[in-house]
């Protein structure tokens, strides 16, 4: 089987053993052959509320470290050692526990005239 520059199998063959990274693990359960080849796709399929937002921020702020951690988390997910759904809070806590202080944009929303506006906007309009 031919390989492209990234070491993945080239061509449109979907059957057979793809790439050497799967090591015989059954990754078809979590999204088919593409999930075995792309650790990020496997991890994203497991993310819950705000999980993808946390992952994007981590990738933007710590690209090389996040790539390594995504590969490790995907391997754990493929073996069933991770929960079925990982929400953003859990993922953020994980990144911080391993030393990556991923920064998140936060806003405080308040009600003004029946709709939610940011606290900064409300204070600007009142001051």
Backbone as JSON Lines, residues from 0, in Angstrom:
{"i":0,"aa":"X","n":[0.85,-1.17,0.0],"ca":[0.0,0.0,0.0],"c":[0.89,1.23,0.0]}
{"i":1,"aa":"X","n":[0.59,2.21,-0.83],"ca":[1.37,3.43,-0.91],"c":[1.07,4.32,0.28]}
{"i":2,"aa":"X","n":[2.06,5.13,0.66],"ca":[1.89,6.06,1.78],"c":[2.17,7.47,1.28]}
{"i":3,"aa":"X","n":[1.45,8.43,1.85],"ca":[1.72,9.81,1.49],"c":[2.77,10.39,2.43]}
{"i":4,"aa":"X","n":[3.04,11.69,2.35],"ca":[4.11,12.31,3.11],"c":[3.9,12.2,4.62]}
{"i":5,"aa":"X","n":[2.67,12.13,5.08],"ca":[2.42,12.05,6.52],"c":[2.48,10.61,7.04]}
{"i":6,"aa":"X","n":[2.73,9.65,6.15],"ca":[2.83,8.26,6.58],"c":[1.51,7.52,6.57]}
{"i":7,"aa":"X","n":[0.44,8.2,6.18],"ca":[-0.86,7.55,6.13],"c":[-1.04,6.86,4.79]}
{"i":8,"aa":"X","n":[-1.94,5.91,4.75],"ca":[-2.2,5.18,3.52],"c":[-2.79,6.13,2.49]}
{"i":9,"aa":"X","n":[-2.28,6.06,1.27],"ca":[-2.79,6.91,0.19],"c":[-3.8,6.13,-0.63]}
{"i":10,"aa":"X","n":[-4.62,6.85,-1.35],"ca":[-5.6,6.2,-2.22],"c":[-6.93,6.05,-1.55]}
{"i":11,"aa":"X","n":[-7.89,5.5,-2.28],"ca":[-9.25,5.43,-1.79],"c":[-9.61,4.1,-1.18]}
{"i":12,"aa":"X","n":[-8.66,3.26,-0.81],"ca":[-9.0,1.96,-0.26],"c":[-9.5,2.11,1.16]}
{"i":13,"aa":"X","n":[-10.69,1.63,1.4],"ca":[-11.26,1.73,2.74],"c":[-11.07,0.43,3.51]}
{"i":14,"aa":"X","n":[-10.9,-0.67,2.82],"ca":[-10.78,-1.96,3.5],"c":[-9.35,-2.27,3.9]}
{"i":15,"aa":"X","n":[-9.2,-3.34,4.64],"ca":[-7.86,-3.77,5.03],"c":[-7.35,-3.0,6.23]}
{"i":16,"aa":"X","n":[-6.11,-3.33,6.61],"ca":[-5.47,-2.69,7.75],"c":[-4.94,-1.33,7.33]}
{"i":17,"aa":"X","n":[-5.44,-0.26,7.9],"ca":[-5.0,1.08,7.55],"c":[-3.88,1.51,8.47]}
{"i":18,"aa":"X","n":[-2.83,2.12,7.89],"ca":[-1.74,2.69,8.69],"c":[-1.21,1.74,9.73]}
{"i":19,"aa":"X","n":[-0.07,2.0,10.29],"ca":[0.51,1.15,11.31],"c":[0.14,1.59,12.7]}
{"i":20,"aa":"X","n":[-0.57,2.7,12.85],"ca":[-0.82,3.23,14.17],"c":[-1.94,2.51,14.9]}
{"i":21,"aa":"X","n":[-2.83,1.84,14.2],"ca":[-3.96,1.24,14.9],"c":[-3.55,0.02,15.69]}
{"i":22,"aa":"X","n":[-2.45,-0.64,15.3],"ca":[-1.93,-1.76,16.07],"c":[-2.93,-2.86,16.3]}
{"i":23,"aa":"X","n":[-3.87,-3.05,15.39],"ca":[-4.84,-4.12,15.52],"c":[-6.02,-3.77,16.39]}
{"i":24,"aa":"X","n":[-6.09,-2.54,16.9],"ca":[-7.21,-2.16,17.73],"c":[-8.42,-1.96,16.84]}
{"i":25,"aa":"X","n":[-9.58,-2.22,17.4],"ca":[-10.8,-2.06,16.63],"c":[-11.3,-0.63,16.78]}
{"i":26,"aa":"X","n":[-10.92,0.25,15.84],"ca":[-11.35,1.64,15.89],"c":[-12.63,1.87,15.14]}
{"i":27,"aa":"X","n":[-13.14,0.87,14.42],"ca":[-14.35,1.04,13.64],"c":[-15.56,1.36,14.47]}
{"i":28,"aa":"X","n":[-15.53,1.01,15.75],"ca":[-16.66,1.23,16.63],"c":[-16.91,2.73,16.85]}
{"i":29,"aa":"X","n":[-15.87,3.56,16.78],"ca":[-16.01,4.98,17.1],"c":[-15.93,5.89,15.9]}
{"i":30,"aa":"X","n":[-16.35,5.46,14.74],"ca":[-16.37,6.37,13.63],"c":[-15.74,5.82,12.37]}
{"i":31,"aa":"X","n":[-15.49,4.54,12.29],"ca":[-14.98,3.94,11.07],"c":[-13.49,4.12,10.87]}
{"i":32,"aa":"X","n":[-13.02,3.82,9.66],"ca":[-11.59,3.84,9.39],"c":[-10.96,5.22,9.54]}
{"i":33,"aa":"X","n":[-11.72,6.28,9.25],"ca":[-11.15,7.61,9.37],"c":[-10.78,7.92,10.82]}
{"i":34,"aa":"X","n":[-11.58,7.45,11.77],"ca":[-11.3,7.7,13.17],"c":[-10.0,7.03,13.6]}
{"i":35,"aa":"X","n":[-9.69,5.86,13.03],"ca":[-8.44,5.2,13.36],"c":[-7.25,6.0,12.86]}
{"i":36,"aa":"X","n":[-7.4,6.65,11.73],"ca":[-6.29,7.37,11.14],"c":[-6.16,8.78,11.7]}
{"i":37,"aa":"X","n":[-7.21,9.38,12.17],"ca":[-7.18,10.75,12.63],"c":[-7.55,10.81,14.11]}
{"i":38,"aa":"X","n":[-6.55,10.9,15.0],"ca":[-6.84,10.93,16.43],"c":[-7.72,12.11,16.83]}
{"i":39,"aa":"X","n":[-7.54,13.25,16.17],"ca":[-8.35,14.42,16.53],"c":[-9.82,14.16,16.25]}
{"i":40,"aa":"X","n":[-10.11,13.54,15.11],"ca":[-11.5,13.26,14.76],"c":[-12.13,12.31,15.78]}
{"i":41,"aa":"X","n":[-11.37,11.32,16.23],"ca":[-11.87,10.4,17.24],"c":[-12.16,11.14,18.54]}
{"i":42,"aa":"X","n":[-11.23,12.0,18.95],"ca":[-11.44,12.74,20.19],"c":[-12.63,13.69,20.07]}
{"i":43,"aa":"X","n":[-12.74,14.4,18.96],"ca":[-13.85,15.34,18.77],"c":[-15.19,14.61,18.83]}
{"i":44,"aa":"X","n":[-15.23,13.37,18.34],"ca":[-16.48,12.6,18.38],"c":[-16.89,12.29,19.82]}
{"i":45,"aa":"X","n":[-15.97,12.38,20.75],"ca":[-16.25,12.1,22.17],"c":[-16.51,13.35,22.99]}
{"i":46,"aa":"X","n":[-16.33,14.54,22.41],"ca":[-16.44,15.77,23.18],"c":[-17.89,16.2,23.35]}
{"i":47,"aa":"X","n":[-18.2,16.67,24.55],"ca":[-19.53,17.15,24.86],"c":[-19.55,18.67,24.9]}
{"i":48,"aa":"X","n":[-20.39,19.21,25.79],"ca":[-20.64,20.64,25.9],"c":[-19.35,21.44,26.03]}
{"i":49,"aa":"X","n":[-19.1,22.32,25.07],"ca":[-17.96,23.23,24.99],"c":[-16.6,22.53,24.88]}
{"i":50,"aa":"X","n":[-16.6,21.22,24.66],"ca":[-15.35,20.48,24.53],"c":[-14.55,20.89,23.31]}
{"i":51,"aa":"X","n":[-15.24,21.08,22.2],"ca":[-14.54,21.46,20.97],"c":[-13.95,22.86,21.08]}
{"i":52,"aa":"X","n":[-14.64,23.74,21.79],"ca":[-14.13,25.1,22.01],"c":[-12.83,25.06,22.83]}
{"i":53,"aa":"X","n":[-12.8,24.23,23.87],"ca":[-11.6,24.08,24.68],"c":[-10.46,23.51,23.82]}
{"i":54,"aa":"X","n":[-10.77,22.51,23.02],"ca":[-9.75,21.9,22.16],"c":[-9.2,22.92,21.17]}
{"i":55,"aa":"X","n":[-10.05,23.71,20.54],"ca":[-9.58,24.73,19.59],"c":[-8.67,25.74,20.27]}
{"i":56,"aa":"X","n":[-9.04,26.19,21.48],"ca":[-8.2,27.14,22.21],"c":[-6.85,26.51,22.56]}
{"i":57,"aa":"X","n":[-6.86,25.27,22.99],"ca":[-5.61,24.58,23.32],"c":[-4.72,24.46,22.09]}
{"i":58,"aa":"X","n":[-5.32,24.11,20.95],"ca":[-4.55,23.97,19.71],"c":[-3.96,25.31,19.27]}
{"i":59,"aa":"X","n":[-4.69,26.39,19.49],"ca":[-4.2,27.71,19.1],"c":[-3.08,28.19,20.02]}
{"i":60,"aa":"X","n":[-3.19,27.88,21.3],"ca":[-2.24,28.38,22.29],"c":[-1.03,27.47,22.48]}
{"i":61,"aa":"X","n":[-1.21,26.17,22.35],"ca":[-0.14,25.19,22.56],"c":[-0.21,24.12,21.48]}
{"i":62,"aa":"X","n":[0.1,24.44,20.22],"ca":[-0.13,23.51,19.11],"c":[0.63,22.18,19.22]}
{"i":63,"aa":"X","n":[1.91,22.21,19.49],"ca":[2.66,20.95,19.49],"c":[2.31,20.08,20.69]}
{"i":64,"aa":"X","n":[2.15,20.7,21.86],"ca":[1.8,19.92,23.05],"c":[0.39,19.33,22.92]}
{"i":65,"aa":"X","n":[-0.53,20.12,22.37],"ca":[-1.9,19.64,22.21],"c":[-1.95,18.47,21.24]}
{"i":66,"aa":"X","n":[-1.16,18.52,20.17],"ca":[-1.13,17.43,19.19],"c":[-0.75,16.11,19.88]}
{"i":67,"aa":"X","n":[0.27,16.16,20.73],"ca":[0.71,14.96,21.44],"c":[-0.38,14.46,22.39]}
{"i":68,"aa":"X","n":[-0.98,15.38,23.13],"ca":[-2.02,14.99,24.08],"c":[-3.26,14.45,23.37]}
{"i":69,"aa":"X","n":[-3.62,15.02,22.23],"ca":[-4.77,14.52,21.47],"c":[-4.51,13.09,21.03]}
{"i":70,"aa":"X","n":[-3.3,12.8,20.57],"ca":[-2.97,11.43,20.16],"c":[-3.1,10.46,21.33]}
{"i":71,"aa":"X","n":[-2.63,10.87,22.51],"ca":[-2.72,10.01,23.69],"c":[-4.18,9.83,24.13]}
{"i":72,"aa":"X","n":[-4.95,10.92,24.15],"ca":[-6.35,10.82,24.54],"c":[-7.14,9.96,23.56]}
{"i":73,"aa":"X","n":[-6.84,10.08,22.27],"ca":[-7.52,9.27,21.26],"c":[-7.2,7.8,21.46]}
{"i":74,"aa":"X","n":[-5.95,7.49,21.8],"ca":[-5.58,6.1,22.05],"c":[-6.35,5.55,23.25]}
{"i":75,"aa":"X","n":[-6.48,6.36,24.3],"ca":[-7.25,5.93,25.48],"c":[-8.74,5.78,25.14]}
{"i":76,"aa":"X","n":[-9.26,6.68,24.31],"ca":[-10.66,6.59,23.91],"c":[-10.9,5.33,23.09]}
{"i":77,"aa":"X","n":[-9.95,4.99,22.22],"ca":[-10.11,3.81,21.37],"c":[-10.12,2.52,22.18]}
{"i":78,"aa":"X","n":[-9.42,2.52,23.31],"ca":[-9.4,1.32,24.15],"c":[-10.51,1.31,25.19]}
{"i":79,"aa":"X","n":[-11.32,2.38,25.23],"ca":[-12.42,2.43,26.18],"c":[-12.04,2.91,27.56]}
{"i":80,"aa":"X","n":[-10.84,3.46,27.72],"ca":[-10.4,3.9,29.04],"c":[-10.84,5.32,29.37]}
{"i":81,"aa":"X","n":[-11.48,6.01,28.43],"ca":[-12.02,7.34,28.68],"c":[-13.53,7.25,28.75]}
{"i":82,"aa":"X","n":[-14.17,8.19,29.46],"ca":[-15.63,8.21,29.47],"c":[-16.18,8.4,28.05]}
{"i":83,"aa":"X","n":[-17.41,8.01,27.85],"ca":[-18.02,8.12,26.52],"c":[-18.08,9.57,26.06]}
{"i":84,"aa":"X","n":[-18.33,10.5,26.98],"ca":[-18.41,11.92,26.63],"c":[-17.5,12.71,27.56]}
{"i":85,"aa":"X","n":[-16.69,13.59,26.99],"ca":[-15.8,14.45,27.76],"c":[-16.27,15.88,27.54]}
{"i":86,"aa":"X","n":[-16.78,16.52,28.59],"ca":[-17.25,17.89,28.41],"c":[-16.07,18.86,28.48]}
{"i":87,"aa":"X","n":[-16.34,20.11,28.14],"ca":[-15.3,21.12,28.09],"c":[-14.62,21.35,29.43]}
{"i":88,"aa":"X","n":[-15.38,21.31,30.5],"ca":[-14.8,21.51,31.84],"c":[-13.78,20.43,32.18]}
{"i":89,"aa":"X","n":[-14.12,19.2,31.87],"ca":[-13.21,18.08,32.13],"c":[-11.95,18.18,31.28]}
{"i":90,"aa":"X","n":[-12.13,18.52,30.01],"ca":[-10.99,18.64,29.11],"c":[-10.09,19.79,29.55]}
{"i":91,"aa":"X","n":[-10.68,20.91,29.94],"ca":[-9.91,22.05,30.42],"c":[-9.14,21.68,31.69]}
{"i":92,"aa":"X","n":[-9.79,20.98,32.6],"ca":[-9.12,20.54,33.83],"c":[-7.95,19.61,33.5]}
{"i":93,"aa":"X","n":[-8.12,18.73,32.51],"ca":[-7.04,17.84,32.1],"c":[-5.85,18.64,31.57]}
{"i":94,"aa":"X","n":[-6.12,19.58,30.66],"ca":[-5.03,20.37,30.1],"c":[-4.29,21.12,31.21]}
{"i":95,"aa":"X","n":[-5.03,21.68,32.14],"ca":[-4.39,22.43,33.23],"c":[-3.62,21.5,34.16]}
{"i":96,"aa":"X","n":[-4.12,20.28,34.37],"ca":[-3.43,19.33,35.24],"c":[-2.08,18.9,34.67]}
{"i":97,"aa":"X","n":[-1.97,18.87,33.35],"ca":[-0.69,18.49,32.74],"c":[0.19,19.7,32.46]}
{"i":98,"aa":"X","n":[-0.24,20.88,32.93],"ca":[0.61,22.06,32.85],"c":[0.31,23.03,31.72]}
{"i":99,"aa":"X","n":[-0.76,22.81,30.97],"ca":[-1.13,23.75,29.9],"c":[-2.26,24.64,30.41]}
{"i":100,"aa":"X","n":[-1.93,25.89,30.7],"ca":[-2.94,26.81,31.21],"c":[-3.7,27.41,30.03]}
{"i":101,"aa":"X","n":[-4.64,26.65,29.51],"ca":[-5.43,27.08,28.36],"c":[-6.36,28.2,28.81]}
{"i":102,"aa":"X","n":[-6.26,29.31,28.12],"ca":[-7.09,30.47,28.44],"c":[-8.38,30.42,27.62]}
{"i":103,"aa":"X","n":[-9.49,30.72,28.28],"ca":[-10.8,30.72,27.64],"c":[-11.37,32.12,27.68]}
{"i":104,"aa":"X","n":[-12.06,32.5,26.6],"ca":[-12.78,33.76,26.6],"c":[-14.04,33.59,27.43]}
{"i":105,"aa":"X","n":[-14.23,34.49,28.38],"ca":[-15.43,34.41,29.21],"c":[-16.14,35.75,29.18]}
{"i":106,"aa":"X","n":[-17.44,35.7,29.22],"ca":[-18.25,36.91,29.3],"c":[-19.35,36.68,30.33]}
{"i":107,"aa":"X","n":[-19.72,37.76,30.98],"ca":[-20.83,37.72,31.92],"c":[-22.01,38.36,31.23]}
{"i":108,"aa":"X","n":[-23.1,37.63,31.15],"ca":[-24.31,38.13,30.49],"c":[-25.34,38.52,31.54]}
{"i":109,"aa":"X","n":[-26.0,39.64,31.3],"ca":[-27.08,40.09,32.18],"c":[-28.29,40.43,31.31]}
{"i":110,"aa":"X","n":[-29.44,40.49,31.93],"ca":[-30.65,40.79,31.18],"c":[-30.88,42.3,31.17]}
{"i":111,"aa":"X","n":[-31.12,42.81,29.97],"ca":[-31.44,44.23,29.83],"c":[-32.55,44.35,28.79]}
{"i":112,"aa":"X","n":[-33.64,44.92,29.18],"ca":[-34.8,45.1,28.29],"c":[-35.23,43.78,27.66]}
{"i":113,"aa":"X","n":[-35.2,42.7,28.45],"ca":[-35.7,41.41,27.98],"c":[-34.72,40.59,27.15]}
{"i":114,"aa":"X","n":[-33.49,41.05,26.96],"ca":[-32.51,40.25,26.21],"c":[-31.18,40.22,26.96]}
{"i":115,"aa":"X","n":[-30.38,39.23,26.65],"ca":[-29.09,39.08,27.31],"c":[-28.03,39.91,26.59]}
{"i":116,"aa":"X","n":[-27.32,40.72,27.37],"ca":[-26.21,41.52,26.85],"c":[-25.02,41.32,27.77]}
{"i":117,"aa":"X","n":[-23.83,41.6,27.28],"ca":[-22.66,41.44,28.14],"c":[-22.67,42.52,29.21]}
{"i":118,"aa":"X","n":[-22.1,42.21,30.34],"ca":[-22.05,43.16,31.45],"c":[-21.3,44.42,31.03]}
{"i":119,"aa":"X","n":[-20.24,44.26,30.25],"ca":[-19.46,45.43,29.79],"c":[-20.34,46.36,28.94]}
{"i":120,"aa":"X","n":[-21.15,45.78,28.04],"ca":[-22.03,46.6,27.2],"c":[-23.08,47.34,28.05]}
{"i":121,"aa":"X","n":[-23.63,46.65,29.04],"ca":[-24.64,47.27,29.88],"c":[-24.03,48.44,30.67]}
{"i":122,"aa":"X","n":[-22.83,48.24,31.18],"ca":[-22.19,49.3,31.96],"c":[-21.82,50.48,31.07]}
{"i":123,"aa":"X","n":[-21.41,50.23,29.84],"ca":[-21.08,51.31,28.91],"c":[-22.31,52.14,28.59]}
{"i":124,"aa":"X","n":[-23.45,51.47,28.39],"ca":[-24.66,52.19,28.01],"c":[-25.26,52.98,29.18]}
{"i":125,"aa":"X","n":[-25.0,52.55,30.4],"ca":[-25.54,53.23,31.58],"c":[-24.61,54.35,32.05]}
{"i":126,"aa":"X","n":[-23.33,54.27,31.73],"ca":[-22.35,55.24,32.25],"c":[-22.18,56.39,31.43]}
